[in-house]
Amino acid sequence: MTKTKKIIFSAIAVFSVIAVLAVCFSIKGAAAVSGEKLTFSVRGQELQGEYIDEINSRGYRHIEFISYVPTDMSDYAVIINVDAPVGENIKVIDDEKTLDKFGCPADGAENDFEVADNEICYFTRSETMSVNEDPADSVNHDWGGIRGGRFLSSGKAAHKSSDRSVNYDYDCDNGMTRVTCEMNYYVGV
């Protein structure tokens, strides 16, 4: 084989290996986006969700719970238990008596809803509030938040950065909202 043919053959082999690795990494990346499909219920309405739980090479755990709910749906809470197996790790609270424990900042009501150390709770509320005695002057007060998540700053996660958030992506044409509850925290390598 001539020197030119050896160089061309080597170059083709290197590009082939690069192409195969690129395909493998893209397949792995695509697999990371889709998680476990879950079905849950809010006030008797069956809804779909997806649960993603990954640990990266730096020892950070990324958890995402993506749910698809009607745009006008509120007054529910999602509790994620980070130690429970998938399928048992998501709990939805939708009864008013329990939701009243979350309190309302506009009313000055305190939160007295307890969350375990290995749980985090994302919630959304909507209350009709009277501005004065005329019911026509009532306004909706929408609010929500995140409670719990002690595990984000304890154990191996202590003194490491962590974050938690909830994001809403509205599809007004179809009347649906994609709600993404996510968190990142250190669990060790």
Salt bridges, closest charged atoms under 4 A:
GLU50 OE1 - LYS37 NZ 3.61
ASP53 OD2 - ARG61 NH2 2.51
GLU64 OE1 - HIS62 NE2 2.62
ASP75 OD1 - ARG125 NE 3.17
GLU96 OE1 - ARG125 NH2 3.35
ASP100 OD1 - ARG125 NH2 3.63
ASP117 OD1 - ARG150 NH1 3.27
GLU182 OE1 - HIS62 NE2 3.98
